[in-house]
């Protein structure tokens, strides 16, 4: 059982970490050289140790569990790594493997992993709570997850809601083929004799096209879904709300819907795309404003972060850099055992070139236009074209690059980048804690599980809640 005081303690720990190390979060890497960001690590006494690490050790930095801690590690650095890990290490992990013969029609390995584990989580709740007879999946996409739930939970009606009509139509067509492939496996796994098998009890799946908006959040939610699905689901039956990688604000919208509609008895949601969440008006900033402020589409929205009473008392405001950082993949980066791409260094040197050659440095986003450049000269050519700036002489470009092309400067940039990623899960954890505290504010017991392998699926945490 989750304890409010433990969540509030961890939330405060997250806030303290983010405030103390805001220079890591809100120092854009494009300004690494212009602003001499390396000085922060020198002042902390970390620079010498970090520069002594091998390339392999540097590649392991983003994940606190693999960070190279030795007897030579500065105590404050070791404490920082430990504190980062402690903000999310209490979430239990789920371990399960795909069964032999799992039908993977059209699914990537990542999607197979997600659909199977999410489907098993939903199935376990259905089996534990026999009163649930319907599942409503928001953001169902091509229908992989709702199909799996419908095929593995006989008698359960499943509606897949997506805003793209092409997904709804394609999902229905694909479902018929999936049924033919899945039934033999189902009989084998459940020791069902074909003579005793009632096919009509399986595969109750209906895709529907709709875009969830605030006006849909009401006590009549299931009634509305019943209407748009032509009565496929009952307006009065107990239902479960599901969202696999509910993007941006969608997770908060699902929680609001879950609370308001009495027919919704449980929710299983995995969030993603934290850089798209809306925030309430800022009254106190734990992050300094970077060159880009986080856009507030509707800061007074009921689903805007933070939603819990605890965090609203002393609210935290995330800059765009912070939310982009929360969307990174620390475990995947460490497991790859490789350092960032060369264009990261090119971009930092390019910022120096902009400062030195133009009276006003434009607020610029080079984007992917120069990401495949094999040399700094090619990078600048593509970047100037993207930014619609006059070209700079080749000799000036070469001279600027040679000022920093000493190996050591590039290595410093990569170290700074890797250290930033350590804070990604801290920011994510604070967002998850806010959602759990919000449910506790409404007298509903929540839990968070590490449902997916974070290397396979970086947005791996599922929020589960059930009404008593």
N, C-alpha and C positions, 0 to 999 in steps of 0.2 A: 504494500500500500504506500502510495506516494505521500510524503509529509510536506505540508506547506512550509514549515520553518526551514526544511532542508532546501527546498526550491528557492526560497527567498535568500538563503545564505549563499547558494551557488550563483544566483542572479547578481548579488552584490559583488561576489568575487569576479564575475565576468566584467562587470562595470569598472571595477578597480583596475583590472588588467588592461582593459581597452583605454582607460584614461591614462594609465602610466605609460603605455607603449603606443600612444596615438601617433608618434612620429613614424612608426613602422606602417601603420594603417593608412594614414592620410598624407604620406609622402609619395606622390606619383613617381613611378620609376622613370618616366620621361625626364624628370627634373633631377635625377640622381647626381649628375655631374654639375649641372647649373647651380644646385643648392648645396652641393658638398654634403650629401646625406650620410656619407661614410663616417663623418665626424661624430655622429650619435653613437656608433658602435665603439669608436675610440674612447669617447668619454665614459662609456660603461665598462671599459676594460675588457671587451670581448674580442676586439679586432685581431690581436696577435694569435689567439687560439684558433679562431675561425679561419684565418689565412693559412694556418699550419695543417689543416685537414686535407685529405686526398680528395680527388674528384668524386670517388665513390661515396666517401663520407658526406661530402657536400650534397650529393643527390638524395641522401637519407634524411636531411634536415626537416623537410616539410611535415613529416609525421612524428609527433612527440614520442611515439612508441619505438621508433627506429632511430631517433636522434643519437648521434655518436657521443655519449657521455663517457668520459674517462677521468682518471685521477687528475688530469691537467685542466679539465673544464672549469672555468671560473664559477665559483659557487652561485653567484647571482644569475648566471646564464642557466645553470642546472636547475635552479629554483624556478626560473621563468618557464622552462620546458615542462617541469612537473606541474606548475600551476595551470598551464594551458591544458594539459591532459586531464587534470582533475575536474575541469568544468563539464566534461561529457563522458568520462570513463564509467560513470555509474549506470549508464543505460545498458541493460542486458542485451546480448546478441543472440540471434536466431541462427542455428546451423541446420541446413537441410540440403539435400542434393536432388537433382532432377531424377525422377524414376526412369527405369529403362523403358524405351518406347514412347517417351513423352512426345506428343504431336507438336511439331515446331513449324508448321506451315507458315512461311512468310516472316517468321520472327528471327531477329538477330540474336546472337548468344546473350547479349545484355537483356533484351526483352524477354527471352525465355526465362532467365534467372529471376527477373522482376515479377513476371506473370505467375510463375509457379509459387514463389514464396508469398506474394501478396494473396494469391488465391487460397493458399493453405491457411493463412491468417484469417481470412474471411470465413473459410469453411469451419475452422475451429470454433469461432464465435457462434456460427449457425448451429453447430452440433451441441454446443454448451447451452444455448438459449433457444429451445425448440419453438418459442413463440414468434420468431422472425420468419416471415414467409416471402419477403421481397427484398431485393437489393437494387439500389439506385446508384449507378456509377457515373460520376460527373467527370467530364473530360475524357471520355472513353476512347477517343481517337479511332483507330481502325477496328476496335472491338475485341482485342486480344484478351484482356482481362475479363470483361463480362461474359465472353464466350466460355472461358475456362470455368468461371463460377457456375454458369448455367449447366455445363456438361458434367461437373463433378459434384453438384449438390442437387440431386433429384427432388423435384417438387418445388424448388425455389424459382420464383419469377425474377428475371434480371432485366433491368432497363439500362441501356447505355446512352448517355446524353452527351452530345457533342455539338459544337456550333457550326461545324463544317458538314454540309449535306452530303458531300462526296464520301465522307467517312461513314455516315449512317447507311448509305446505299451499298457501299463496298463491304461493310461489316456484315450485312444481312446475306449477301451473296457468298461471302467467305464462310459464314457460319454453316451453311448447308453442306459444304465440302468437309468442314471440320467435323461435323456430326458423323459422317460416314467413316472418317478415319479414326475417330475417338471411341466409338461404341465398342469395337472389339477389345481395345485396351481396357475400357471400363469393366467389361464382363470378366476379363482375366484377372484384374486387380481385386475385384470384389467377389470373385468366385460365384458369378451369377450364371445360371443355366439359361441358354437362349430361350427355352420354352417358358421359363418363369419370368422373363424380363419384359417389363412394360415400358416400351420406348416412349410412350406418351407422357411419362412422368419426368422425362429428361428434356434438356435444351429449351427451356422457356426463356427465350432471349428476344428482346425487342429494341432495336436502335432508334433513337429519336434525335432530331435536330433542334437544338435550343441553345441560346447563350445565357448563362446565369448572370442575373443582375440583382441589384439590391431590392428592386421591387418584387422579386420572387421570394424573398425571405419573409415568410409569414407562417402562421399556423395552418394555412391551407396548402402548404407545399406539396404534400403527397396527393392531395385532391387535384392540384394543377397538373401534376405529372400523369395522373390517371386520365385526365381530360385530353392531354396532348398525345397520349399513347392509345387513345380510343378504348379506354377501359382495360388495357392489358394488365395493369396493376390495379389493385383495389384501393379506393380512397381511404378506407378505414383499417387496413391491415398493418401490422407492425413491420417496420422496414429498417434496413441498414443503409447508411450513406457511405459511399466509398469514393476515394479520389487518389489515383496513382499519379504522383508528380503533378499535384494541383499547383499550377503556375502562379507565382506572385501572390496577389490578394485572394486567390480562389480558396486557399485553405481556410483563411479567416471567414470568408463567406460561407463555406461549408459548416464551420463551427456555429456561426450565427443561425444558419438554417436548422441545424441539428437541435439547437436549444429551443427554437420557437415552435417547431412542429411536433406535436405530441405523438404522432405515429412513428417518428424516427427514434428508434430505441438504441441504436449504436452507430458509431462512426469509426472508420478506418481510413486514415489520410496520410499520405506522404507528400510533403511540400517540396517545391523547387523554385528556381529563378528568384532568389531573394532580392536581386537587384531591381525587381519590378514591384516590390511591395510599396504601398502608400504609407506615409507617416503622418502623425498628428502634427499640428503646429508646434514649432520648437519653442520651449520656454527655458531650456537649459541644455547646453551642448557639452557632451563628453568627447566630441570629436571636433577638431578645428576644421573650418571650411577649406576644402581644397579648391582647385581651379574650377570645379564643377559642383554646384549644389544639387542635392538629390531633388528631383522634380516631385512636387506634391500635386497629384491629380485632383484629389479631394481630401484635404487634411482633416475635415470634420466628419469624414465617413465613419460609420460604426465599426468598420473592420480595419481601420487604420492602426498601425503599430504606434505605441503599445496598446493592447486591448485589456490587460489586467489592471486592477486597481492598484496593485503594489507598484508596478512600473510607472503608472500614471502619476503617482505621488512625487516621484523624482525622475521624470522622463529622460530618456536617452535619445539623442538624435544621431542617426547614421548618415554620414556623407555617402556620396555615390561610390567613392573608393572603398569604403567599408563594406557596402552591400555587394559590390563586385567581388571583393575578397571572400565574402561568405559563400560565394558560389563556386569557389575553387575546389580542387580534388586532392587533398594532401596525401592520402594513402596511395592513390594511383600515381601521383608524381614520384613519391619515394620508391614505389615498387618498380618503376621504369628504370631506376638507377642511371638517369641521364640528367644533364644540366640543361637550362633553358636554351632556346634557339638563339642563333647569332643575331637575328634581327632585333632582339631586345636591347643588345648593346648598340646596334646601329641607331636605334631610335633615341637613345640617351645622348649619343654624340651629335645626332641631327638637331637636337634641341639646343645644343651649344652653338651650332652653325646658325640656327635661326636667330639666336640672341645676338650673335656677333655681326650678322650681315643685314639685319633688318631693324629699322628704327623702332617698330612696334612688333613684338612677337605675337603672331596671331594665335587665338585659341583654336587649336587644331587637333584633328583626329585623322591620323594617317590611315588607320584601318588596315585592311588586308591588301591594299594595293601594292605595298612594297614588301610584303612578308616573305616572298619567295626570292628576293634579291640575293645574288651570290656575292656581291661586293658592296662596299659602302657607296661607291659611285653610282651603281645601279639603283641602290636604295634611294639616294637623294633624287635621282632623275624621276623615279616613280612618285616620290613624295611631293616634289615640287609641282608635278603635273596634277596630283590629287588636290593640292592646296591652291592651285592656280596662282603660283608665285613664279617670278622670273628666275631662270636658272642662275646658279653661281658658277664662276669659273672653276674648271676642273682642278687647277692648281690650288685654289683656296679650299676646295673640298678635301683634297688629299692632305694638305697641311693640317687642317682641323682634325682629320682622322688620326694622323700620325702623332698628334699630341697625346692621344690616349691609347694608342695601339701598342702598349707595353706589356700586355698579358696580365699584369697585376690589377689594372683598373677594371678590366672586363671581369676578372675574378671577384673583385669587390662588389660589383653590381650583382652578380649571380648570388653571392652570399646574402646580400640585402634582400633580394627577391625571395630566396628560400626561407629566410627568417620570417618574412611577412606572412607566408602561408601557414605558419604555426598558429596564427590567430584566427584562421578561417573558421575552425570548429567552435571557437569561443564565441564568435558573433552568431553563428548558427544556433548554438546552444541557448543563447540569451533569447533568441526569437522563439525557440521551442518552449523554453521555460515560461515566457509570457503567455503562450497559448495554453499551457497546462494550468497556470495560475488563473487564467480567465475561466477555464472550466470549473476549477475549484471555487471561484467566486460565485458560480451558479450551482454549487453543491453537487457537482458531478466529478466522480473519481477518474482521472486520466492516467495514462501510462505512455511512456516512449520506449520503443524497442529498436535496436539495431537490426532491422529486418533483412537488409541486403549486404552482400560483401561490398565494402566501400571502394575496393579496387575496381570491381565490375560496375557498380552503380553508386557513384559518389553521394548522391542525395539518398542516403540509406536509412534514415530514421522515420519510423511510422508512429503516428499519434493514434492511440486507441482509447475510446471512451464508451461507456455503456450507462444508460439510465437504469436506476434501480426499479 
